[in-house]
Amino acid sequence: MTHSAIYQGAIRHRRFAVRPREFRHQIAMAYIDLEELPRLLGGRLVAARPGLVRFRRGDYLGDPAVPLARAVRELVLERTGRASQGPIRLLTHLRTFGHCFNPVSFYYCFAADGEQLETVVAEVTNTPWGERHAYVLRGDAGGGFDKALHVSPFMGMDQSYVWRAPAPGATLSVHIESSEQGRCVFDATLGLRRSALNSGSLARIIARHPAATLRMQALIYGHAVALKLRGVPVHAHPGAQPS
């Protein structure tokens, strides 16, 4: 049985404080079992020669010289004190036409039976700085954290997060809330449906969303301009954050 898949649907962002605003757009993401990665699409995703769609180790967590699954396991052990023994499945945007941008990638870490979700690692990347930070969630229970990475000039660092990312199945959902002084000021919800991962499904997604990650960055900058024009206060970058 192949666990890797494509998930398609929509993401919604809502801002509640200082000029409330909401937007939603369509999205498609790859769900890659890292054990299956070398064999997927006949090995073309990891081929040395770049293709239309490609997995590149350097786009993800940790030292590119270290296998990604090992880097994830080491992080989980460091943060939780528990060793992750089972499959690791990555929800992400693959590199397409040589471009890759992931506001957040999720590593679903399962028990040895491959069924019980033990831990989720959420790797956040900000733009335009390209900094990364990983939050480690307790499986289906999710987790709460103090904000550790500057992701928007329109939200300060004195915030806390609550994340929920239950185990994917026929559908996949992620919900994130950001609060300040006990009040929810922002949330994001991802709602997707599963389909097969094969050459045909990837070709259809590329045809439908030929520059998906570039469009995503353009949307981020476009909404930033809109917030600036509406007079939303700007928070300066506080400096490099640890990852």
Sequence and secondary structure as in RCSB ss.txt:
>XXXX:A:sequence
MTHSAIYQGAIRHRRFAVRPREFRHQIAMAYIDLEELPRLLGGRLVAARPGLVRFRRGDYLGDPAVPLARAVREL
VLERTGRASQGPIRLLTHLRTFGHCFNPVSFYYCFAADGEQLETVVAEVTNTPWGERHAYVLRGDAGGGFDKALH
VSPFMGMDQSYVWRAPAPGATLSVHIESSEQGRCVFDATLGLRRSALNSGSLARIIARHPAATLRMQALIYGHAV
ALKLRGVPVHAHPGAQPS
>XXXX:A:secstr
    EEEEEEEEEEE SSS EEEEEEEEEEEEETTTGGGGGGGGGG SS  SEE  GGGSSS TTS HHHHHHHH
HHHHHS    S EEEEE  EETTB   SEEEEEEE TTSSSEEEEEEEEE TTT  EEEEEEBGGGBEEEE  S 
  TTS SS EEEEE    SSEEEEEEEEEETTEEEEEEEEEEEEE  SHHHHHHHHHHSTTHHHHHHHHHHHHHH
HHHHTT       S    
